[in-house]
Amino acid sequence: MISLSDSNGAGKAAIKVRYALKKYYEKVDIWVYEKKTQLPFIYNKNSLRGYLVIKVNRIISKTIKFFFPNEYKDFISFEILESNLHKSINNSTYDVVQLNWINNFITIGDINQIKKKIIWRFSDMWPFLGLDHFLLDDEKTNLWKEGRKNTKKLINLDYFMWKKKLLLSKNINFEIITPSEKLFRDVKSSYLFKKNKIHLIRTPINQDKYNNKFEYRSFFRKKYNLPVEDFLILFSSIGGTNDLRKGWDFLKKIIQKNSYIFKSVSVIVIGHSKKNIEKIDECKIYYFGKIKDEKEIVEIYNSVNIVAIPSIVDNLPQVGIESQMCGIPVITFNKDGLKEIVDHKKTGYLSEYMNEQSFLDGIKWLKKNINDKESNYKIAQKANEKYSINKISMNYKKLYENLI
């Protein structure tokens, strides 16, 4: 398996998938450029050339965003140099290569030269777009659905990247995995990969690690110095409050405009760079920084009342399914892959998209209606049926058996 990192969202998903595959296959390893964990099956494949390739490609990507901030509002990836990682892959003893979130670690040009059987697990829309990983609006929709032509721009880097992927789609036939129905439909509609075999296989969650511990809620709150009696909301993002797409600014506005409601409410933020406590009017915000320990993450899930995911656009965020495996209801928007997480008013609440009052109503409804041991148990049970590693590993087994 190939993944840029073992610590970002997609990297953590790759580790979860690896555990699912390991149930049936003896040798399942992950190659990464950035290794942060000590897991023995993850190999750091960094090299001087790889470092230079990623450095140059990232500098160009940042430069494009700087000069075209209105056209590229979110994260983008451009590549012009190849890492040559395909040579190591071709010389290896592996039968199948599964690509995950690989941007700049292994390039489109490298993939074109892989001689092994390939499965690509799409984590976002980048494989069938140009530079973008997500589209924050619909103005480019027709371009990736109907194909695109070069414009009269002197330099059109978005088209340049899309053309590289077009050549890949013509040269190599590989199978695609998507973790959400939304992304599955997008790939089916895409000009580049609508003819490929596409499989909907959700991210597997280890039910032995992520489970409901409602009876320990007070204990966990005391352990992490959280208010025992408050209604606790969790917001989690790898980029903390700085990732525009994850919607912290939206949640913060709701808190600021409704201070009277948030007197007995506290918010926990995971992913922020610094650990500290601040107040927004009457609401305390507990910044927990970046958490690597899964046990600690599970304990924090089990200490909160709800998880808030106000993403502007998203696929199937792991925080949503992990927290539900622990029995915690989720409030999010009735849009994209987000709505696949929640069974409205049963396992959480689906708010109208970017509607502050609707989101606030959802928080109040959950506080009143889904805040007891029985409700949490039912949420965990339903999530287990959908995302448990035992269920998902069977789907991977069928895919790999047919491929090999």
C-alpha positions, 0 to 999 in steps of 0.5 A: 500500500502506498500513502504519503503519510501514516499520520494524516486522515488518509494515512490513518485510513490506510492503516485501518484498511491494512488491518482489514486485509491482514485478516486474509493476507500474510504480507500487507505493508504500507510505504510512506514518505512521512513516517510518524508512527512506530508501526513495524509494517510501515516503511519509510521510502523517503529519498533525496530525489523523493524529497526534492520532488515533493519540495518542488511540487509543493512550492509550485502548488503554493505559488499557484494558490498565491497568484490565483486565490479566487480560483483555488480556494482549498488545497491543491496538488501540482506535479511536474517531477517524477519520484521514480518510486515505480522502480522500487514497486516493480522490483518488489515481490508484492502482487498488488499495489493499493494506492491511497492518498499519494499526491507527490509521493508517487506521481501520475507519471510513476503510476503510468509505469507500474507493472503490478496490478493496481487498486486506487482507493480515492480519498477525495476528488483529486484523481479525476479533477485537475489541481483541486482535491475538493470543489467548494462550489459547482462552477467546475463541475461540467469540466470533470464530468464532460471532459475539458479542453485547453483554454486561451490562457497562456498557461493553464496548469489545471488543464495540464494536470487533468491531461496527465490523468487523461493519459493515465486513464487511457494507458492503465486499467486499474480498479477503484475503491471509494469509501462513500456513496457520494464519491462513488457517484462522482467517479461514475460521473467523471469523464476520466474513470467512469469506465473503470471498475468502481467498488464502494467499500467503507473505511473499516473501524476496529470495534475492539478499540472504538466502542461505547464506554458511556458508563465511564463518561464522568471518569474520562472528563475528570481524567482530561480536566473537562467539566463533568456537568457541561454538555460537551461538543467535539470538533476535530480536524487534522488542520485544527481551526485553520482548515477552512473546509472543515468549518470551524468558523461556521461553528464559532459564529454560532457560539458567538451569536448564541452565548446565552445557550452556550453557558453550560456548553463546552467545546473540545477541539482536536487538531489545533497546534497548541493546547490551551483553554479560551472562552468565546463569551460564556462557552469554554473552548478546550484545545487538545492539540494533535492526538496520536494515541488511539486510546486517548482519542476513544476516551475523548469520544466517550467523554463528549455528548455530540460531535460537530462536523460543519464541513463545507465539503467532505467525503466521509470524515473518519471522526464521524464514523469513529465517534458513532462506533463509540455511540456518540451522535453526530451533527452535520449537514445534509449534503455530500458524503456527510449525510451518509454518516447520520440517520436523521434524529436516530444517530445524529442530526442533519442540518440544512447546509450552511444554515446557522439556525438549523445547525443550532436547532440540531444541537438543541434537539440532540441535547434534549433527545439523544443524551442517554445510555440507551441512545448511545448503545443503539448508535454504536450498534448501528455503526458496528453493523456498517463499519466494523472491521469484521464486515469490511474485511470481507468486502476487501477479501472478495475484491482481492480474490477477484483481482489476483 
